[in-house]
C-alpha cells in the first residue's frame, strides 16, 4: 500500500505545513535524499504542544507530541514533494526532547514519531536510524523537535 493510501486507511489528517521560524529551507533535496529541517509539534496556526517532559507533561504526553511532530513533517514532505509516495524510506531521525535534567526516557518519547512513520511506510522502510536526546529548552518552549533524512524517488 502506498504511503498516501496508508494515511487514508489510518484515518490520519495532516495539519497544514508549519510556518518557518527562521532563515532556512524546510526541505533541501540533494540527489535522491531529502533533508527535513527540525519540526515542532504543530497542529495549525499558532497551535504547538508546549512544555517540558518530566515537569509540565508526562512521558505519554511527550510521546503524543512526538507523533504530532511526525504529522507536521509529513505535511511538509507532502507540500514540498507533491506526494508522500515519492518517499522511499526513512533514513535517519534526530529527536530532541524539552525535558527536565532528571528525565531519561528520551527514546520512548521519540517513539511517537518513529511508530507513526512505521505505520505509514511499514517497518522496513518507515523505521530508520535514530538519535534521541534531551534539551534544556527548545524554541517557543515546544515539547519536541525532530529533523529527518529521507530517501526519495
One Martini backbone bead per residue (centre of mass of N, CA, C, O) as a GRO file, in nm:
protein
  153
    1UNK     BB    1   0.098   0.036   0.021
    2UNK     BB    2   0.075   0.352   0.005
    3UNK     BB    3   0.121   0.626   0.192
    4UNK     BB    4  -0.141   0.771   0.109
    5UNK     BB    5  -0.327   0.526   0.163
    6UNK     BB    6  -0.242   0.484   0.459
    7UNK     BB    7  -0.353   0.745   0.572
    8UNK     BB    8  -0.647   0.673   0.513
    9UNK     BB    9  -0.661   0.406   0.669
   10UNK     BB   10  -0.571   0.558   0.948
   11UNK     BB   11  -0.723   0.843   0.961
   12UNK     BB   12  -0.531   1.077   0.867
   13UNK     BB   13  -0.465   1.423   0.941
   14UNK     BB   14  -0.308   1.687   0.817
   15UNK     BB   15  -0.153   1.948   0.871
   16UNK     BB   16  -0.030   2.219   0.808
   17UNK     BB   17   0.237   2.355   0.720
   18UNK     BB   18   0.473   2.495   0.881
   19UNK     BB   19   0.611   2.769   0.967
   20UNK     BB   20   0.870   2.958   0.962
   21UNK     BB   21   1.135   3.033   1.226
   22UNK     BB   22   1.345   3.123   0.995
   23UNK     BB   23   1.654   3.086   0.818
   24UNK     BB   24   1.524   2.843   0.601
   25UNK     BB   25   1.466   2.522   0.478
   26UNK     BB   26   1.250   2.264   0.508
   27UNK     BB   27   1.378   2.145   0.230
   28UNK     BB   28   1.656   1.947   0.108
   29UNK     BB   29   1.774   1.844  -0.212
   30UNK     BB   30   2.002   1.560  -0.269
   31UNK     BB   31   1.925   1.394  -0.505
   32UNK     BB   32   1.775   1.117  -0.315
   33UNK     BB   33   1.771   1.341  -0.073
   34UNK     BB   34   1.584   1.446   0.218
   35UNK     BB   35   1.614   1.736   0.416
   36UNK     BB   36   1.465   1.791   0.731
   37UNK     BB   37   1.381   2.016   0.925
   38UNK     BB   38   1.299   2.116   1.214
   39UNK     BB   39   1.019   2.006   1.410
   40UNK     BB   40   0.719   2.062   1.559
   41UNK     BB   41   0.409   2.037   1.743
   42UNK     BB   42   0.197   2.088   1.485
   43UNK     BB   43  -0.162   2.181   1.413
   44UNK     BB   44  -0.162   2.504   1.369
   45UNK     BB   45  -0.219   2.809   1.406
   46UNK     BB   46  -0.057   2.867   1.692
   47UNK     BB   47  -0.029   2.526   1.736
   48UNK     BB   48   0.146   2.403   2.008
   49UNK     BB   49   0.327   2.179   2.191
   50UNK     BB   50   0.398   2.256   2.529
   51UNK     BB   51   0.678   2.174   2.729
   52UNK     BB   52   0.808   1.970   2.992
   53UNK     BB   53   0.938   1.676   3.031
   54UNK     BB   54   0.879   1.602   3.382
   55UNK     BB   55   0.675   1.857   3.447
   56UNK     BB   56   0.424   1.934   3.233
   57UNK     BB   57   0.472   1.633   3.126
   58UNK     BB   58   0.443   1.327   3.019
   59UNK     BB   59   0.552   1.072   2.843
   60UNK     BB   60   0.288   1.035   2.679
   61UNK     BB   61   0.266   1.334   2.595
   62UNK     BB   62   0.538   1.338   2.449
   63UNK     BB   63   0.468   1.118   2.243
   64UNK     BB   64   0.234   1.279   2.114
   65UNK     BB   65   0.412   1.513   2.024
   66UNK     BB   66   0.590   1.339   1.834
   67UNK     BB   67   0.358   1.258   1.650
   68UNK     BB   68   0.291   1.549   1.562
   69UNK     BB   69   0.558   1.597   1.427
   70UNK     BB   70   0.522   1.380   1.212
   71UNK     BB   71   0.277   1.515   1.077
   72UNK     BB   72   0.426   1.777   1.003
   73UNK     BB   73   0.640   1.641   0.825
   74UNK     BB   74   0.440   1.521   0.623
   75UNK     BB   75   0.327   1.794   0.528
   76UNK     BB   76   0.593   1.900   0.415
   77UNK     BB   77   0.659   1.673   0.218
   78UNK     BB   78   0.401   1.699   0.052
   79UNK     BB   79   0.441   1.996  -0.030
   80UNK     BB   80   0.736   1.962  -0.161
   81UNK     BB   81   0.673   1.677  -0.339
   82UNK     BB   82   0.335   1.623  -0.375
   83UNK     BB   83   0.412   1.329  -0.243
   84UNK     BB   84   0.464   1.054  -0.032
   85UNK     BB   85   0.535   0.845  -0.264
   86UNK     BB   86   0.840   0.953  -0.295
   87UNK     BB   87   0.895   0.806  -0.038
   88UNK     BB   88   1.098   0.529   0.045
   89UNK     BB   89   1.261   0.626   0.318
   90UNK     BB   90   1.384   0.618   0.633
   91UNK     BB   91   1.697   0.705   0.756
   92UNK     BB   92   1.686   0.965   0.973
   93UNK     BB   93   1.659   1.068   1.319
   94UNK     BB   94   1.629   1.370   1.526
   95UNK     BB   95   1.555   1.385   1.873
   96UNK     BB   96   1.415   1.650   2.078
   97UNK     BB   97   1.379   1.700   2.433
   98UNK     BB   98   1.193   1.882   2.652
   99UNK     BB   99   1.363   1.854   2.964
  100UNK     BB  100   1.450   1.740   3.245
  101UNK     BB  101   1.744   1.644   3.393
  102UNK     BB  102   1.602   1.360   3.513
  103UNK     BB  103   1.522   1.279   3.236
  104UNK     BB  104   1.561   0.937   3.049
  105UNK     BB  105   1.315   0.882   2.803
  106UNK     BB  106   1.362   0.986   2.504
  107UNK     BB  107   1.307   0.740   2.315
  108UNK     BB  108   1.006   0.705   2.399
  109UNK     BB  109   0.911   0.970   2.283
  110UNK     BB  110   1.015   0.933   1.978
  111UNK     BB  111   0.831   0.688   1.914
  112UNK     BB  112   0.587   0.849   1.811
  113UNK     BB  113   0.719   0.894   1.531
  114UNK     BB  114   0.829   0.614   1.450
  115UNK     BB  115   0.555   0.466   1.458
  116UNK     BB  116   0.418   0.632   1.241
  117UNK     BB  117   0.620   0.570   1.009
  118UNK     BB  118   0.573   0.262   1.027
  119UNK     BB  119   0.274   0.287   0.932
  120UNK     BB  120   0.319   0.435   0.657
  121UNK     BB  121   0.594   0.247   0.546
  122UNK     BB  122   0.673   0.049   0.730
  123UNK     BB  123   0.924  -0.105   0.894
  124UNK     BB  124   1.144  -0.117   0.672
  125UNK     BB  125   1.095   0.208   0.575
  126UNK     BB  126   1.002   0.370   0.856
  127UNK     BB  127   1.265   0.259   0.996
  128UNK     BB  128   1.544   0.414   1.121
  129UNK     BB  129   1.772   0.584   1.217
  130UNK     BB  130   1.859   0.713   1.563
  131UNK     BB  131   1.815   1.001   1.777
  132UNK     BB  132   1.790   1.079   2.143
  133UNK     BB  133   1.748   1.391   2.319
  134UNK     BB  134   1.811   1.625   2.562
  135UNK     BB  135   1.680   1.951   2.659
  136UNK     BB  136   1.664   2.259   2.821
  137UNK     BB  137   1.552   2.376   2.540
  138UNK     BB  138   1.306   2.515   2.314
  139UNK     BB  139   1.145   2.668   2.088
  140UNK     BB  140   0.874   2.804   2.249
  141UNK     BB  141   0.856   2.546   2.441
  142UNK     BB  142   0.865   2.300   2.298
  143UNK     BB  143   0.862   1.953   2.345
  144UNK     BB  144   0.948   1.887   2.034
  145UNK     BB  145   1.222   1.800   1.805
  146UNK     BB  146   1.246   1.708   1.448
  147UNK     BB  147   1.466   1.552   1.224
  148UNK     BB  148   1.526   1.449   0.866
  149UNK     BB  149   1.601   1.159   0.656
  150UNK     BB  150   1.519   1.095   0.304
  151UNK     BB  151   1.431   0.876   0.063
  152UNK     BB  152   1.392   0.939  -0.285
  153UNK     BB  153   1.209   0.922  -0.628
   0.00000   0.00000   0.00000
